[in-house]
Amino acid sequence: MTTNRPSVVVVGAGFAGLIAARELEAAGVSVRIVEARDRVGGRAWTDERLGGHPLEMGATWVHWMQPFVWTEITRYGQEIYPSPDIADAYWVSQGTVHRGTEHDLDEALTRLQDKIFEGSREFFPYPHNPFALLQDPTADPELLDRFRRADEGSVLDCLRNGDFTQEEIDLADSYWSAGYQGSTKTASPLMAKHWAALSDHRSSLMDEQTLRFKLTNGMRGLYESIAADLRTEVSLNTAVTRIAHRNSDVEVTLTDGSVVPADAVIVTVPIGALKHVAFDPPLPSAQQKVIDEGTNSVGFKIWIKVPGHHSIIAGAPGDNPISLLRSEYFLEDEDATILVGFGSDHTAIDLDDKASAQKAINVWRDDLTVIDCGGHDWVADKWSGQTWATLRSGQFFDGWSNFDTDDASRLRFAGADYAKGWNGVVVDGAIESGITNARKVINALAQERVTTTPTG
């Protein structure tokens, strides 16, 4: 498509799509944003639940050591506050409930995480370039071999051959069943090591980055601020059914049958929802393989309200409905506590059914009465098909990175699922990917105009 002003279609109005559109507009590119949902934000969604309380259905925590999201927090004058400190900790192993303090739990986990994180310093000298080791011509072949093999097996294999008790293994299983949002039996060990590298190889800092600080105005305060800076409007309730991509242009077909021509397209659709878009020509087999397999993310997030003031954190292995549960809000005016829970199987619980939630928390405390609960089933959601994108065994090297296409491609993929830094798990990765892919499109279009503009 040849015009005086290049044009790009951005598919999806989550953080990656909004950031990409802003970057493109700043470079003078004409942008059309289409979003299948009736709102912006994607898998970040601040909604009123459990009696009108603003709760995050998806992405929640941020941190100043996450460079991309912290820049946006600063840009839009957003503020953060901490999740509460915890008094009592519970963890389950082989049907027995153990109790201690949060410090006790952290101490027990640190030893386990140190084992799981082994190799992270060697494998990821530059965490935001996770494949830097493979690009180093002086790298030790033995180290490269260990790096590649670290993507095999499952995340807890390293604990089963050491001097760790079943109680310790079950504790690690509870943590990582929640973290991977799926079974630890299929979880790539290398993803945990990459998270460690992004956290100075310290489990305490990883917990702080992923579970500690929230936005005062919620994620909504941030994604709505970015959207308000755009000159173009976001076309909501507008899904894409087909993307034709050629060497010279693209055509994006919408659900109403209309076709939008453009010079390029940036697709921010999660891996779990790409099956709903037809690509012409078809995507390469390496990309299609990942779409067909799906990620390890088949879990859930749930909010539960109970009466009284309860300062607790609780863990249970992944064969329990909820793997990780913690107090998040103390409602003094209602004399109630709102807890947040994560589990590895979205079919193991009904997010909006109090009886289902009650059965889940009875694993630790049968004296807590569920008075309300709620959440959003992202796995069953057509437009996501997963929660955050965690990696199956083998997918660190043969997974998300397959979508990092050639710089000159008219078709680019952006989003947390495809990020090089905080891949999958937090908003930081979505913003990173939105910026980098927008810049690649801008540079490619600018270079093309230079080579095709007549001279003389």
C-alpha positions as CSV (number, residue, x, y, z in Angstrom):
1,M,0.0,0.0,0.0
2,T,1.6,3.3,-1.1
3,T,0.5,6.5,0.5
4,N,2.2,9.7,1.6
5,R,1.6,8.7,5.2
6,P,2.3,5.0,6.2
7,S,-0.5,3.2,8.0
8,V,-0.5,0.4,10.6
9,V,-3.3,-1.7,12.1
10,V,-2.9,-2.6,15.7
11,V,-4.9,-5.6,16.7
12,G,-5.7,-5.5,20.5
13,A,-5.9,-2.6,22.9
14,G,-4.1,-4.1,25.9
15,F,-0.9,-2.5,27.2
16,A,1.1,-3.7,24.2
17,G,-1.4,-2.4,21.7
18,L,-1.9,1.0,23.3
19,I,1.8,1.6,23.7
20,A,2.6,0.5,20.2
21,A,-0.1,2.8,18.8
22,R,1.3,5.7,20.9
23,E,4.8,5.1,19.5
24,L,3.5,4.8,16.0
25,E,1.5,8.1,16.2
26,A,4.5,9.9,17.6
27,A,6.4,8.9,14.5
28,G,3.7,10.2,12.2
29,V,2.2,6.9,11.3
30,S,-1.6,6.6,10.7
31,V,-2.9,4.0,13.2
32,R,-6.1,2.0,13.4
33,I,-6.7,0.1,16.6
34,V,-9.2,-2.7,16.7
35,E,-10.2,-4.4,20.0
36,A,-12.5,-7.5,20.3
37,R,-13.6,-6.7,23.8
38,D,-15.9,-3.9,24.9
39,R,-13.0,-2.2,26.8
40,V,-9.3,-1.4,26.7
41,G,-6.7,-3.0,28.9
42,G,-6.7,-6.6,27.7
43,R,-5.7,-9.0,30.5
44,A,-5.3,-6.0,32.8
45,W,-8.8,-5.2,34.0
46,T,-9.8,-3.2,37.1
47,D,-13.4,-4.1,37.8
48,E,-15.8,-3.6,40.7
49,R,-16.6,-6.8,42.5
50,L,-17.5,-8.2,45.9
51,G,-19.7,-5.3,46.9
52,G,-18.3,-2.6,44.6
53,H,-14.6,-2.9,45.5
54,P,-12.1,-2.1,42.7
55,L,-10.3,-5.4,42.1
56,E,-7.8,-6.5,39.5
57,M,-9.2,-9.4,37.4
58,G,-5.9,-9.8,35.8
59,A,-2.5,-8.1,36.1
60,T,-2.0,-6.5,39.5
61,W,1.5,-5.9,40.8
62,V,4.2,-3.5,39.6
63,H,7.7,-2.5,40.7
64,W,10.3,0.2,40.2
65,M,12.8,-2.5,39.0
66,Q,10.5,-3.3,36.1
67,P,11.8,-0.5,33.8
68,F,9.1,-0.2,31.2
69,V,6.1,-0.1,33.4
70,W,7.8,2.2,35.9
71,T,8.4,4.7,33.1
72,E,4.7,4.7,32.4
73,I,3.8,5.0,36.1
74,T,6.2,8.0,36.3
75,R,4.9,9.5,33.0
76,Y,1.3,9.5,34.2
77,G,1.8,10.4,37.8
78,Q,0.5,7.2,39.2
79,E,1.2,6.1,42.7
80,I,1.8,2.7,44.4
81,Y,1.1,1.1,47.8
82,P,2.1,-2.2,49.3
83,S,0.1,-5.3,49.8
84,P,-0.3,-6.0,53.5
85,D,2.2,-7.8,55.7
86,I,1.1,-11.2,56.7
87,A,0.9,-12.7,60.3
88,D,0.0,-16.3,59.8
89,A,1.2,-18.8,57.2
90,Y,-0.3,-22.2,56.4
91,W,1.0,-24.9,54.0
92,V,-0.3,-28.3,53.2
93,S,1.6,-31.6,52.6
94,Q,0.2,-35.1,52.4
95,G,-3.0,-34.0,54.0
96,T,-1.4,-32.3,57.0
97,V,-1.7,-28.5,57.5
98,H,1.4,-26.9,58.8
99,R,1.4,-23.4,60.4
100,G,4.0,-20.7,61.1
101,T,4.8,-17.1,60.3
102,E,5.3,-15.5,56.9
103,H,9.0,-15.4,57.8
104,D,9.0,-19.2,58.4
105,L,7.4,-19.7,55.0
106,D,10.0,-17.4,53.3
107,E,12.9,-19.1,55.0
108,A,11.6,-22.5,53.9
109,L,11.0,-21.3,50.3
110,T,14.4,-19.6,50.0
111,R,16.3,-22.9,50.3
112,L,14.1,-24.4,47.6
113,Q,14.2,-21.4,45.3
114,D,18.0,-21.3,45.5
115,K,18.1,-24.8,44.1
116,I,15.5,-24.1,41.4
117,F,17.4,-20.9,40.4
118,E,20.8,-22.7,40.0
119,G,22.5,-21.6,36.8
120,S,20.5,-18.3,36.4
121,R,23.6,-16.1,36.7
122,E,25.5,-18.2,34.0
123,F,22.5,-18.6,31.7
124,F,21.2,-15.0,31.8
125,P,24.1,-12.4,32.0
126,Y,21.7,-9.9,30.4
127,P,18.2,-10.8,31.5
128,H,16.4,-8.6,29.0
129,N,18.3,-10.4,26.3
130,P,17.6,-14.0,27.3
131,F,19.5,-15.5,24.4
132,A,22.7,-13.4,24.9
133,L,24.6,-16.6,25.8
134,L,23.8,-18.2,22.5
135,Q,25.0,-15.1,20.7
136,D,28.4,-15.1,22.4
137,P,31.0,-16.7,20.2
138,T,33.3,-17.2,23.2
139,A,30.7,-19.1,25.3
140,D,31.9,-22.4,26.8
141,P,30.3,-25.3,24.8
142,E,29.6,-27.2,28.0
143,L,27.7,-24.1,29.4
144,L,25.7,-23.8,26.2
145,D,24.8,-27.5,26.5
146,R,23.6,-27.0,30.1
147,F,21.7,-23.9,29.1
148,R,19.8,-25.8,26.4
149,R,19.1,-28.8,28.6
150,A,17.7,-26.5,31.3
151,D,14.6,-26.2,29.2
152,E,13.9,-29.9,29.5
153,G,12.0,-31.8,32.2
154,S,10.0,-29.9,34.8
155,V,10.6,-27.1,37.3
156,L,10.6,-29.4,40.4
157,D,12.9,-32.2,39.0
158,C,15.9,-30.6,40.7
159,L,14.3,-31.1,44.1
160,R,13.5,-34.8,43.7
161,N,17.1,-35.9,43.4
162,G,18.4,-34.0,46.5
163,D,17.9,-34.0,50.2
164,F,14.5,-32.3,50.1
165,T,11.6,-33.7,52.0
166,Q,8.1,-34.3,50.6
167,E,6.9,-31.4,52.7
168,E,9.5,-29.1,51.0
169,I,8.6,-30.4,47.5
170,D,4.9,-29.8,48.2
171,L,5.7,-26.3,49.3
172,A,7.6,-25.5,46.1
173,D,4.8,-27.1,44.2
174,S,2.2,-24.8,45.7
175,Y,4.4,-21.7,44.8
176,W,5.1,-22.7,41.2
177,S,1.6,-24.1,40.5
178,A,0.4,-20.6,41.1
179,G,3.3,-19.0,39.4
180,Y,3.2,-21.1,36.2
181,Q,-0.6,-21.0,36.3
182,G,-0.5,-24.7,35.4
183,S,0.9,-28.0,36.3
184,T,4.5,-28.0,37.5
185,K,4.9,-31.4,35.8
186,T,4.9,-29.7,32.4
187,A,6.6,-26.4,33.4
188,S,9.9,-25.4,31.8
189,P,12.6,-25.1,34.5
190,L,14.3,-22.4,32.5
191,M,11.4,-19.9,32.9
192,A,11.9,-19.9,36.7
193,K,15.6,-19.2,36.3
194,H,14.8,-16.3,33.9
195,W,12.5,-14.8,36.5
196,A,15.3,-15.1,39.0
197,A,17.7,-13.3,36.7
198,L,15.3,-10.5,36.4
199,S,15.2,-10.3,40.2
200,D,18.9,-10.2,41.0
201,H,18.7,-14.0,41.5
202,R,16.9,-13.5,44.8
203,S,13.6,-15.1,45.7
204,S,12.7,-12.3,48.1
205,L,13.1,-9.7,45.3
206,M,11.1,-11.9,42.9
207,D,8.3,-12.0,45.4
208,E,8.5,-8.2,45.9
209,Q,8.4,-7.6,42.1
210,T,5.5,-9.9,41.4
211,L,3.3,-9.9,44.6
212,R,4.0,-6.7,46.6
213,F,3.1,-3.3,45.2
214,K,-0.1,-2.2,43.5
215,L,-1.3,1.0,41.7
216,T,-3.4,3.3,43.9
217,N,-5.7,4.0,41.0
218,G,-5.5,0.4,39.8
219,M,-4.3,-0.9,36.4
220,R,-7.3,1.1,35.0
221,G,-5.6,4.3,36.0
222,L,-2.6,3.5,33.9
223,Y,-4.2,1.9,30.8
224,E,-6.9,4.6,30.6
225,S,-4.2,7.3,30.8
226,I,-2.3,5.8,27.9
227,A,-5.5,5.4,25.8
228,A,-6.4,9.0,26.5
229,D,-3.1,10.1,25.0
230,L,-3.9,8.5,21.6
231,R,-5.3,10.7,18.8
232,T,-7.0,7.8,17.1
233,E,-10.0,6.1,18.7
234,V,-10.1,2.5,19.7
235,S,-12.7,0.5,17.7
236,L,-14.2,-1.7,20.5
237,N,-16.2,-4.9,19.9
238,T,-14.3,-5.2,16.7
239,A,-12.6,-8.6,16.2
240,V,-10.3,-9.7,13.5
241,T,-11.0,-12.8,11.5
242,R,-8.2,-12.8,8.9
243,I,-4.9,-11.2,8.2
244,A,-3.4,-11.2,4.7
245,H,0.2,-10.2,4.8
246,R,2.4,-9.7,1.8
247,N,5.8,-8.2,1.1
248,S,4.3,-4.9,0.3
249,D,1.2,-4.5,2.4
250,V,-1.4,-6.2,4.6
251,E,-5.2,-6.5,4.7
252,V,-7.1,-7.0,7.9
253,T,-10.6,-8.5,7.8
254,L,-13.0,-7.6,10.6
255,T,-16.0,-9.6,11.9
256,D,-18.4,-7.4,9.9
257,G,-16.7,-8.4,6.7
258,S,-14.9,-5.1,6.1
259,V,-11.3,-5.1,5.0
260,V,-8.8,-2.6,6.3
261,P,-5.7,-2.1,4.1
262,A,-2.5,-1.0,5.7
263,D,1.3,-1.0,5.3
264,A,1.8,-3.3,8.3
265,V,0.0,-4.9,11.2
266,I,1.0,-5.4,14.8
267,V,-0.9,-8.3,16.4
268,T,-1.1,-8.2,20.2
269,V,-3.4,-11.2,20.5
270,P,-2.3,-13.7,23.3
271,I,-0.9,-17.0,22.1
272,G,-4.0,-18.7,23.4
273,A,-6.4,-16.7,21.2
274,L,-4.4,-16.7,17.9
275,K,-6.3,-19.8,16.7
276,H,-9.3,-17.5,16.1
277,V,-7.4,-15.5,13.4
278,A,-6.7,-16.9,10.0
279,F,-3.4,-15.9,8.5
280,D,-2.7,-15.7,4.7
281,P,-0.2,-17.1,4.0
282,P,-0.4,-19.4,7.0
283,L,2.1,-18.8,9.8
284,P,5.4,-20.7,9.8
285,S,5.2,-24.2,11.3
286,A,7.3,-23.1,14.3
287,Q,4.7,-20.5,15.2
288,Q,1.7,-22.7,14.5
289,K,3.2,-25.5,16.7
290,V,3.2,-23.1,19.7
291,I,-0.4,-22.1,18.9
292,D,-1.5,-25.7,18.7
293,E,0.3,-26.7,21.9
294,G,-0.8,-23.7,23.9
295,T,1.2,-22.4,26.9
296,N,1.3,-23.8,30.4
297,S,-1.3,-21.3,31.5
298,V,-4.6,-23.0,32.3
299,G,-5.0,-21.7,35.8
300,F,-7.1,-18.9,37.4
301,K,-7.2,-16.0,39.8
302,I,-10.0,-15.6,42.4
303,W,-11.1,-13.0,44.9
304,I,-12.7,-14.2,48.1
305,K,-14.4,-12.2,50.9
306,V,-14.6,-13.6,54.4
307,P,-15.9,-12.0,57.6
308,G,-13.4,-10.7,60.2
309,H,-9.8,-9.6,60.1
310,H,-7.5,-12.4,58.9
311,S,-3.9,-11.8,58.0
312,I,-2.9,-15.0,56.2
313,I,-1.0,-16.6,53.4
314,A,-1.5,-20.2,52.5
315,G,-0.1,-22.7,50.0
316,A,-1.1,-26.2,48.8
317,P,0.2,-28.4,46.0
318,G,-1.3,-28.1,42.6
319,D,-3.7,-31.0,42.9
320,N,-5.7,-28.7,45.3
321,P,-8.1,-26.1,43.8
322,I,-6.2,-23.1,45.1
323,S,-2.4,-23.3,45.3
324,L,-1.7,-19.9,46.8
325,L,-4.0,-17.7,48.9
326,R,-3.2,-14.5,50.7
327,S,-5.0,-11.6,52.4
328,E,-5.0,-8.5,50.2
329,Y,-7.6,-6.0,51.6
330,F,-8.8,-5.4,55.2
331,L,-12.3,-3.8,55.1
332,E,-12.6,-2.1,58.5
333,D,-16.1,-0.7,57.7
334,E,-17.4,-4.2,56.8
335,D,-15.3,-6.1,59.3
336,A,-14.2,-8.4,56.5
337,T,-11.1,-9.5,54.6
338,I,-10.7,-9.9,50.8
339,L,-8.2,-12.6,49.9
340,V,-6.7,-13.3,46.5
341,G,-6.1,-16.9,45.3
342,F,-4.4,-18.6,42.4
343,G,-4.7,-22.1,41.1
344,S,-3.3,-24.3,38.3
345,D,-6.6,-25.6,36.8
346,H,-9.4,-23.3,35.9
347,T,-11.8,-26.2,35.8
348,A,-11.2,-27.1,39.4
349,I,-13.2,-24.2,40.8
350,D,-16.2,-22.1,39.9
351,L,-15.0,-18.5,40.4
352,D,-18.4,-17.1,41.1
353,D,-19.7,-19.9,43.3
354,K,-19.4,-19.5,47.1
355,A,-19.7,-23.2,47.8
356,S,-16.8,-23.9,45.4
357,A,-14.6,-21.3,47.0
358,Q,-15.5,-22.5,50.4
359,K,-14.4,-26.0,49.5
360,A,-11.1,-24.6,48.3
361,I,-10.2,-22.6,51.4
362,N,-11.3,-25.5,53.7
363,V,-8.1,-27.1,52.8
364,W,-6.4,-24.8,55.3
365,R,-9.2,-23.2,57.4
366,D,-12.7,-24.6,57.7
367,D,-13.6,-21.7,60.1
368,L,-13.5,-19.1,57.4
369,T,-16.9,-18.5,55.8
370,V,-17.0,-17.3,52.2
371,I,-19.5,-14.5,51.9
372,D,-18.7,-13.5,48.3
373,C,-16.2,-14.4,45.6
374,G,-15.5,-13.7,42.0
375,G,-13.0,-13.5,39.1
376,H,-12.7,-13.8,35.4
377,D,-12.0,-17.1,33.6
378,W,-9.3,-16.0,31.2
379,V,-8.7,-19.5,29.9
380,A,-12.4,-19.9,28.8
381,D,-12.3,-16.3,27.4
382,K,-12.2,-16.5,23.6
383,W,-10.0,-13.5,23.4
384,S,-7.2,-14.7,25.7
385,G,-7.5,-18.5,26.0
386,Q,-5.0,-18.4,28.9
387,T,-4.0,-16.3,31.9
388,W,-0.4,-15.0,31.7
389,A,1.7,-16.9,29.3
390,T,4.0,-19.4,31.1
391,L,6.1,-21.9,29.3
392,R,5.8,-25.6,28.9
393,S,9.0,-27.7,28.9
394,G,10.9,-27.0,25.7
395,Q,9.1,-23.7,25.0
396,F,11.8,-21.3,26.2
397,F,13.8,-22.1,23.1
398,D,11.0,-23.4,20.9
399,G,8.0,-21.2,21.9
400,W,7.4,-17.5,22.3
401,S,10.7,-16.5,20.6
402,N,9.4,-18.1,17.3
403,F,7.2,-15.0,17.0
404,D,10.1,-12.6,16.9
405,T,10.0,-12.2,13.2
406,D,12.3,-10.5,10.8
407,D,12.6,-6.7,11.3
408,A,11.3,-6.0,7.8
409,S,8.2,-8.1,8.3
410,R,4.8,-6.6,7.6
411,L,3.4,-8.8,10.3
412,R,4.6,-8.4,13.9
413,F,3.5,-9.9,17.2
414,A,3.6,-7.9,20.4
415,G,2.5,-8.4,24.0
416,A,3.6,-9.9,27.3
417,D,3.5,-13.4,25.7
418,Y,6.3,-12.4,23.3
419,A,8.5,-10.2,25.5
420,K,12.2,-10.7,26.1
421,G,12.3,-9.4,29.6
422,W,9.3,-10.1,31.9
423,N,7.9,-12.6,29.4
424,G,4.3,-13.5,30.0
425,V,3.9,-12.6,33.7
426,V,3.7,-8.9,34.2
427,V,2.7,-5.7,32.4
428,D,6.3,-4.7,32.0
429,G,6.8,-7.2,29.3
430,A,3.8,-6.1,27.4
431,I,5.0,-2.5,27.3
432,E,8.5,-3.6,26.3
433,S,7.2,-5.6,23.4
434,G,4.8,-2.9,22.3
435,I,7.7,-0.3,22.1
436,T,10.2,-2.6,20.4
437,N,7.9,-3.9,17.8
438,A,6.5,-0.5,17.0
439,R,10.0,0.9,16.5
440,K,10.9,-2.0,14.2
441,V,7.8,-1.2,12.1
442,I,8.7,2.5,12.1
443,N,12.2,1.8,11.0
444,A,11.2,-0.7,8.3
445,L,8.7,1.7,6.8
446,A,11.1,4.6,6.9
447,Q,13.8,2.6,5.3
448,E,11.4,1.5,2.6
449,R,10.4,5.1,1.8
450,V,14.1,6.0,1.5
451,T,14.8,3.2,-1.0
452,T,11.6,3.9,-3.1
453,T,11.7,7.7,-3.1
454,P,12.8,9.0,-6.5
455,T,16.0,11.2,-6.5
456,G,17.3,13.8,-8.8
